Amino acid sequence: MLAKRLEKLHPYVPGEQPKDREYIKLNANENPYPPHPDVGEAIKSAVDSKLMKIGLYPDPDANELRKSIADMLNSTGGVFCNATIEGKKCTPSENDRIPFTVTPDMIFCGNGSDEVLSFVFYTFFGSERPLVLPEFTYSFYPVYCGYYDIPMDTIPLKSDWSLDKEKILSEANKNDSSIIFANPNAPTGISLTRAEVAEMIKTAPKDRIFVVDEAYCDFGGESCIPLLKDFDNLVIVRTFSKSLSFAGMRLGYVVSSPDLIKSIFTVKNSFNHFPLDFITQTAGAASADNAWYYAENARKIAAERDSFTDFLRQRGWFVIDSKTNFVFTKKDGLSGDAIYQSVKKAGILIRHFQLRELKILSESA
Ligand SMILES: *Cc1c(COP(=O)(O)O)cnc(C)c1O
């Protein structure tokens, strides 16, 4: 009764959400701070003064929202925690300044970056050649490879947990492949510099797409948005879920050249013309318009992350320097599962990995 393609599906397993007691949930990297009050106001007005709008189709192209996102990127440089905040105004740090103006036609929005990634996979990757990706990165990429029947060429991390740039590039050039990874990467928290990514794109196949997922960039990575000036095969995926306290509403976006954005629109308009409902569009714009507030929060989160890293190291834990809102850590003699269980008993949910999942664990440090 089922279509044959179901055999290739390996659904994503989200961080657990047990109901037996109230846990502090750190296992999905959500933002601990609430959205800005304007977001609540936008939602309230949708059910009060603008109720009828719920009966009408939303703007299929989310134009107001895309304008707000472009403004947010121009004013923060795409790295909240480094932006200067004066009142309600943000200015990018010198290093993050984008050397051109991001315009709305460079933005594509969808229901969370998971949906955006699905459109990106469908638009740019086919079954003809493998997609090159690190063995450990965001675990949704292999799920979509199964969904769209895209062969995978997975490259192990190096023994210091960083991406094996040389191997990624040599494999991509061998098969004329596209490349995808998260930067900063998950679950390691390690970030490549913009210059390192630029070097990679220079060496990668020119006629293939190079995707960088910047879900955690606002917490201290270097955004690759400035590189769009130099590379027309670069696609950057970002999300409102982590730095904009919006995981429950679902909003993600792509930043790329207007030409590539048009191709993604072609796919979206062949599947669901109206992926973003009117409430998400207005609440999303209210979020982006208050980037200063989220920038303050990102800064607090980054400071907390760094002091927690010191705390662990003083107690003999191995911790990788993180540029994200999470830390990746281990301690000799303790299994991930044992740590997870005892932290859970204390009412906190975290993620853990077993040696067989991360073989490289045993080689490092
Ligand atoms: C959380 C996360 C996403 C998914 O974000 P949504 O917008 O909530 O779908 C994408 N990529 C990475 C690397 C993430 O960690």
The ligand as a MOL file (V3000), in Angstrom:
LIG
                    3D

  0  0  0     0  0            999 V3000
M  V30 BEGIN CTAB
M  V30 COUNTS 15 15 0 0 0
M  V30 BEGIN ATOM
M  V30 1 C 18.0850 24.3760 15.0700 0
M  V30 2 C 18.7820 24.2270 13.7580 0
M  V30 3 C 18.0860 24.3480 12.5540 0
M  V30 4 C 16.5910 24.3230 12.4930 0
M  V30 5 O 15.9930 25.4580 12.7650 0
M  V30 6 P 14.4200 25.6480 12.5670 0
M  V30 7 O 14.3790 26.9990 11.9700 0
M  V30 8 O 13.8530 25.5730 13.9310 0
M  V30 9 O 13.8750 24.6140 11.6440 0
M  V30 10 C 18.8030 24.3120 11.3600 0
M  V30 11 N 20.1270 24.1130 11.3450 0
M  V30 12 C 20.8240 23.9460 12.4870 0
M  V30 13 C 22.2890 23.7220 12.4140 0
M  V30 14 C 20.1710 24.0000 13.7170 0
M  V30 15 O 20.8390 23.7860 14.8380 0
M  V30 END ATOM
M  V30 BEGIN BOND
M  V30 1 1 1 2
M  V30 2 1 2 3
M  V30 3 2 2 14
M  V30 4 1 3 4
M  V30 5 2 3 10
M  V30 6 1 4 5
M  V30 7 1 5 6
M  V30 8 2 6 7
M  V30 9 1 6 8
M  V30 10 1 6 9
M  V30 11 1 10 11
M  V30 12 2 11 12
M  V30 13 1 12 13
M  V30 14 1 12 14
M  V30 15 1 14 15
M  V30 END BOND
M  V30 END CTAB
M  END
